[in-house]
Amino acid sequence: MLSLTALFFREQLRHPARLLLLALGGLCACQPEIGDECSNASDCSVQEQRTCDTTYPGGYCTVLGCSADTCPEEAACVAFQSVLSVAAECAGYQARPRLQRTVCMKTCSRNGDCRSGYECVDLSLRNPWGATVVDPGASGKVCALRPPPEPAGDSAVCSAVPPLPPVTPLDAGNDAAP
């Protein structure tokens, strides 16, 4: 007598296309998503399309070096260090920093969309990482660590200081040769 499993697969063998769809569906279901917990790159992808950023608590499956609209469906490309300083006083002095890096981060609409220890953070607002979402039309909300509290008081960075007095050129005197 055949088991139920054996009967199931015997029936599927009669329809190879169904068996192929079943196998492909199983492969797709196992693919880790951006933002999943990990401890090494193979936890995120066996084909090395994704990596594990272990600087995040519990690890964070991501794609490094993304650009606009290149992240998987569940993610957005985020540029970190996209401004030189997050101090409001420095807004007029900004330029594209040479140390900017981009990563795919899981998109969300509320905290419940993120795994434990992460929050749905709106990067379209001022944030301590100087991060912005690169994807055009994206909401700007991604699963990230809770932002640290705002510093109290004036940062004294980029604040206006009185100009230094002009430097008077030194005179070499009359003994200088023409």
N, C-alpha and C positions, 0 to 999 in steps of 0.2 A: 504494500500500500504506500502511495506517495504522500509526502507531507504537503501541507498547504503551500509552503514556499516553493517546493519543487513543481507543484501544479501551476502556480502563478508564473514561474519562469518558463515552463514548458509552453504555456499559452502565449507568452510574450515572444518566444522564438518563432512562432508562426507568423508574427507581424514584426519583422526586423526594424521597421521605422519607429514603431512604438518603443521598442527596447532601446534604440539609439536616443530617443527623446528622454526616456527615463534616466539613462546614464548621464546625458548632458545636464539634465535638471539636477541630478545629485551633485555634479561637479560645481554648478553655479551656486548651489545652496551652501557649499562649504567655504566659499571665498570670503575671507575676513573683510570687514568694511573699514574705511577710514575712521579713525577714532577708537577702534577696538583696543582692548588691553593686549599687551605683548611683552616679551622679554628679549626676543631677538628677531632678526629680519625674516627668518623662515616662518615665524608665527603669523606674519602678515601676507606673505606670498611665496610660494615655492618657485615661481617663475621670475622672482626678483623685480617685479614691477613696483612693489611697495617695500617700505622698510619700517623698522621699529625705532622711534625716537625715544630712547631710554632716559632722556633728561626730564620727561614728564613722569609723574607718579603712576606706577603701574604700566608704563610704556604707552605709546600712542602710535598706532599704525598710520602711516602717512606716505606721501610721495614728495621727495625733496626736489627743489628746483623747478616747480611748476610755473606755468604762465597762464594767461587768461583762457578759460574754458578748456583746460586740459585735465582737470581732476575728474575722478569717477563721479557718477551721478549723485551720490550721497554727500559730496564734498564741494568746497570752494577753495580757490587758490588765495592764500593770505600772504601778504608781504610784511615781514617784521623789520623793524628799524627803518621804516619808510620815511621817517623824519629824523633830523639830527637831534632834536630835543623835544620832549613832551611838555616843557615849560611854556605856558601861554605867552610869556614875555618874548619868546624866541620866534614867534610865528612869522615875523618879517625876515628872518635870516635863514629860512629853510631852503635846502637844495636836496637833490637825490643823493642819499648817502651811499658810499662805496661798499659798505658792509651789509646792505640789505640782503635778506634771504627769503625765499618763498617756499611754502609748504602747503599741502592739501590738508584742510581741516574739515571735520564733520559739520554739516550745516544743521541748523535747528530752528525751532520757532518758540520753544519753551524749555525750561530746565529738565522736564521729564523726558525729553528727547536725548539727553546726554547720560552717560554712564555715571555711576557713583563717584563723587569727588570732583566732578566737572559741572560747569554751569553754562547756560546759553548766554553768551556775551555778545553784545552788539558792538562790533568793531567799527561801525560807521560813526560812533561817538568817540570822543577823546578817550584814549586808553593809555596805560602806563608802558605798553610795549611799543608804542608808535606803529601799530599794526593797522593795515587796511586790507579790505577784500579787493582783489585784483579783477575778479570776474564782473563784467558789465551786467547790470540788472540784478545782481545778487542782493539778498536782503542785508547782508553784513553780519548776520548772527551765526556764530559757530560755537561748538563745544570746546571750552577752554577752561583753564584754572580760574578760580575766582580772582579778580583783580585785587591787588593790595590796596589798602586805604590811601586816600589822597594825603600827601604830606601837608602838615600844618605850617602856616607861615609863608613868607616870601622865599622863593628859591634862590634869589639873588643871582640867577643866571640870566644873561642877556639884559640886565637892567641898565637903564641909562646912567651913565657916570659923567661927571663934568669933564669937558675936554682938558687935555694937558696943555700947559702954557706953551707957546711957540718956542722952539729952540733957536737961540741966537747963534749964528755961525761964528766960529772963532776967527779972529783976525791974526794972520801970521806976522803982522807988524811990517816995519819999513825995511827990515833986513832981508826980506824975501827977494830972490832974484826974479826978474821979469820973464 
